[in-house]
Amino acid sequence: MKECSTAEAETRWRQGAQPCGSVSQFACCVLTVLIAWGISVSAQSSKAQDQYELNDSHFHLTNYIQEGIDIHKFLEIMGTKVGRVAVFGIPLQQQWSYRNSGDRAPTYYLETDSPLYYYSFTDASIAMAYKSLPKEQQARFDPMITGFNPADMYAADHIKRVLKTFPGVFTGIGEFTIHKEFVSAKIAGEVASLDDPALDRILDFCAESGLLVIIHNDLDTPFPKPGKPPAYLDQIRSLIKRHPATTIIWAHTGMGRIVRPVQNHAAVLESMLKDPAFSNLYFDISWNEVAKYLMASPESARISADLINRYPDRFLFGTDEVAPENQEQYLKVYSLYDSLWKLLTKEASGKVRKGNYERLFDEARSKVRAWERINIETQ
């Protein structure tokens, strides 16, 4: 057999023809082709992302009454500033009880004493918004499944049903809530728990399917007594350890509106970041309330930056905005972190703003699409 060039080998391989040289020579040529393709695709992807300043790992297209911004309008707001966005609704609907508020329709959970309830249609709404976009625009979004009750043993079945109904759409689940100030107590039905087998069932399925997880769980209760350990730290550590094959992003590093940073907050996070048992755990620094605490003083900003610089692969930026009206409003949280970006190394800043998003969400996309190919019959 005569030897052939890499180009000839690629052509014959594409056409399914026999190699024109020895098997080993052909294999080397194919390997060269694959490497070249990989470099080309990677370069194209990097080039496409270079034009953007950030990705957003935490964005709500709709609010607590399931109203929001049209996804086409949101693309205009993203503009050339934001490359990719993890997009989801809110899994809870605020009830409008006439007995409670009369003709005054609440639009937020703090505006009424009426309960919240799980609203599963949010997943279909997000999926249809995503599917209304052309392919090149779809590539800028990672839709997430949120419309499930984490206290329901059937929740994992809901997630699986969503994947089978909307193949090729979703990348992960969340943001969903277990313990959240003011919210948890308002939800009708059983209270969610970090020890609930229903939650274990959900995270087991995420490991099986490759779905990325964004979970909101306050590290502590509002107004804790001084000296008491964080209320939920041991439970969430146990949960993460039980699911080492599930990639988990802990939203807001466990903080809330009035759930302040716990004592030695950075040290608490670092105790997990340096422990191999938590290698599947990541943190997002989304929400203006979180930025308020992290950027409260030059000292707090320095502590935050030092921690991220030590573990640059484990943090992601997110806005946690809900249906913004313009780019200035949308990127308010990003602007609040101006001093943080200056304190981070160039490498850490790039990873937190863009690189970690691309790595985690691309991996999840690939795994979920593979699961769908195996588990969904061709229609």
QUICORVEN-V379317 format. One record per pair of residues at least 24 apart in sequence whose C-alpha atoms are under 6 Angstrom apart, sorted by the first residue. I is the first residue (numbers start at 1). J is the second residue. Records with the same first field share a line. If there is no record, write none. Layout:
I = J, J
//
This chain:
52 = 80, 81, 82, 83
53 = 81
54 = 82, 353, 354
55 = 82, 83, 84, 85, 354
56 = 85, 318
57 = 85, 86, 318
58 = 86, 318, 319, 320
59 = 87, 320, 321
60 = 87, 88, 89, 322
61 = 88, 89, 322, 323
62 = 89, 323
63 = 90
64 = 93, 94, 108
65 = 93, 94, 107
68 = 323
69 = 323
77 = 326, 327
84 = 140, 141
85 = 141
86 = 141, 142, 143
87 = 142, 143
88 = 143, 144
89 = 122
91 = 118, 119, 146, 147
92 = 116, 117, 118, 119
93 = 117, 119
115 = 186, 187, 188
116 = 186, 187
117 = 187, 188
119 = 147
120 = 147
122 = 147
123 = 147
142 = 171
143 = 170, 171
144 = 170, 171, 172, 173, 174
145 = 173, 174
146 = 173, 174, 176
150 = 199
151 = 192, 198
152 = 198
153 = 198
156 = 202
171 = 211, 364, 365
172 = 211, 212, 213
173 = 213
174 = 214
175 = 214, 215
176 = 215, 216
177 = 216
178 = 217
179 = 217, 218
180 = 217, 218
207 = 245, 246
209 = 368, 371
210 = 364, 367, 368
211 = 364
212 = 247, 364
213 = 248, 249
214 = 249
215 = 250, 251
216 = 251
217 = 254
218 = 254, 255
219 = 254
222 = 259
247 = 280
248 = 281
249 = 282, 283
250 = 283
251 = 283, 284
252 = 284, 285, 286
253 = 283
257 = 289
282 = 314, 315
283 = 315
284 = 315, 316, 317
285 = 317
286 = 317, 318, 319, 320
287 = 319, 320
288 = 333
305 = 343, 344
309 = 348
312 = 348
315 = 352
316 = 352
317 = 352, 353
//
